[in-house]
């Protein structure tokens, strides 16, 4: 009985060691932009357009978008695009621009007042709003 339990525990440890850890990603803003973690969803859905008098400019990262939408907004890409299509017709809002990866997102956020985005590497020169 003890040998079976030991083999079971060992098997679990081996399986766990081989499982990839969840990657850590960061929601970031321009250094002069103050945005709280609960406001991130509203900013990316066009519900919150200003923070402390500064126009918010959300930006998407193509490689991380699916995971960001699922984990942070609890929606998929199809639903996200549908929301923005409605907002474009109803409110005249423009869907966030898409960047090809972390370097482009970081560059955009650093130089654009009100920018908010997400990256998969530890960022510098920006505010980290939250990790996910």
C-alpha positions as CSV (number, residue, x, y, z in Angstrom):
1,X,0.0,0.0,0.0
2,X,2.8,2.4,0.9
3,X,4.7,1.5,-2.2
4,X,1.6,2.2,-4.4
5,X,1.1,5.6,-2.7
6,X,4.8,6.5,-3.2
7,X,4.6,5.6,-6.9
8,X,1.4,7.7,-7.2
9,X,3.0,10.7,-5.6
10,X,6.1,10.3,-7.7
11,X,4.0,10.1,-10.9
12,X,2.1,13.3,-9.9
13,X,5.4,15.1,-9.3
14,X,6.8,14.0,-12.6
15,X,3.6,15.1,-14.4
16,X,3.6,18.5,-12.6
17,X,7.2,19.1,-13.4
18,X,6.6,18.6,-17.1
19,X,3.5,20.9,-17.1
20,X,4.3,24.4,-18.4
21,X,3.8,27.1,-15.9
22,X,1.3,29.9,-16.8
23,X,3.2,32.7,-18.3
24,X,3.1,36.0,-16.5
25,X,1.8,39.0,-18.5
26,X,1.6,42.7,-17.6
27,X,-1.1,45.3,-18.2
28,X,0.8,48.6,-18.6
29,X,0.0,52.3,-19.1
30,X,1.9,55.4,-20.2
31,X,4.0,56.8,-17.3
32,X,1.7,59.8,-17.0
33,X,-1.5,57.7,-17.0
34,X,-3.2,56.5,-13.8
35,X,-5.6,53.5,-14.3
36,X,-6.7,51.0,-11.7
37,X,-6.9,47.3,-12.4
38,X,-10.7,47.3,-12.3
39,X,-10.8,49.9,-15.0
40,X,-8.8,47.9,-17.5
41,X,-11.8,45.9,-18.8
42,X,-13.8,49.1,-19.3
43,X,-10.9,50.8,-21.2
44,X,-10.6,47.9,-23.6
45,X,-14.3,47.7,-24.2
46,X,-14.7,51.4,-24.8
47,X,-16.7,52.0,-21.7
48,X,-14.1,54.1,-20.0
49,X,-12.6,56.7,-22.3
50,X,-10.8,59.1,-19.9
51,X,-8.6,58.8,-16.8
52,X,-7.8,61.9,-14.8
53,X,-8.7,64.1,-17.8
54,X,-6.5,62.1,-20.2
55,X,-8.0,60.3,-23.2
56,X,-7.4,56.5,-22.9
57,X,-5.8,54.8,-25.9
58,X,-5.9,51.0,-25.5
59,X,-3.7,49.0,-27.8
60,X,-3.8,45.2,-28.5
61,X,-0.9,42.8,-28.9
62,X,-1.7,40.3,-31.7
63,X,0.3,37.4,-30.2
64,X,-1.3,37.9,-26.7
65,X,-4.7,39.1,-27.6
66,X,-6.6,35.8,-27.3
67,X,-5.2,35.1,-23.9
68,X,-5.7,38.7,-22.7
69,X,-9.4,38.7,-23.9
70,X,-10.0,35.3,-22.2
71,X,-8.3,36.0,-18.9
72,X,-8.9,39.7,-18.4
73,X,-12.1,40.4,-20.2
74,X,-13.7,37.0,-20.1
75,X,-14.7,37.1,-23.8
76,X,-13.3,35.7,-27.1
77,X,-12.0,37.5,-30.2
78,X,-15.3,37.2,-32.1
79,X,-17.3,38.8,-29.2
80,X,-14.6,41.5,-28.8
81,X,-14.8,42.4,-32.5
82,X,-18.6,42.4,-32.4
83,X,-18.6,44.8,-29.4
84,X,-16.2,47.2,-31.3
85,X,-18.2,47.0,-34.5
86,X,-21.3,48.1,-32.6
87,X,-19.4,50.9,-30.9
88,X,-18.0,52.1,-34.2
89,X,-21.6,52.5,-35.7
90,X,-23.3,53.6,-32.5
91,X,-20.7,55.8,-30.8
92,X,-18.2,56.5,-33.5
93,X,-15.4,54.8,-31.5
94,X,-12.4,53.1,-33.2
95,X,-11.3,49.6,-32.2
96,X,-7.9,49.6,-30.4
97,X,-4.9,49.3,-32.9
98,X,-3.1,46.0,-33.0
99,X,0.7,45.8,-32.6
100,X,2.8,42.8,-33.6
101,X,4.4,42.1,-30.2
102,X,5.9,43.4,-27.0
103,X,8.4,45.8,-28.5
104,X,5.7,47.6,-30.6
105,X,3.3,47.7,-27.7
106,X,5.9,49.1,-25.3
107,X,7.1,51.7,-27.8
108,X,3.5,52.8,-28.4
109,X,2.6,53.0,-24.7
110,X,5.8,54.9,-23.8
111,X,5.2,57.6,-26.4
112,X,1.4,57.9,-26.3
113,X,-0.2,59.7,-23.3
114,X,-3.2,57.8,-22.1
115,X,-2.0,54.5,-23.7
116,X,-2.8,51.2,-22.0
117,X,-1.7,47.8,-23.3
118,X,-0.4,44.4,-22.3
119,X,2.9,42.6,-22.8
120,X,4.5,39.2,-22.0
121,X,7.9,40.5,-20.8
122,X,8.9,42.5,-17.8
123,X,8.4,46.1,-18.9
124,X,10.4,49.2,-18.0
125,X,9.6,52.8,-18.5
126,X,5.8,52.3,-18.0
127,X,3.4,51.8,-15.2
128,X,2.4,48.2,-14.5
129,X,-1.3,48.2,-13.6
130,X,-1.5,44.5,-12.9
131,X,-0.1,41.1,-13.7
132,X,-2.2,38.3,-15.1
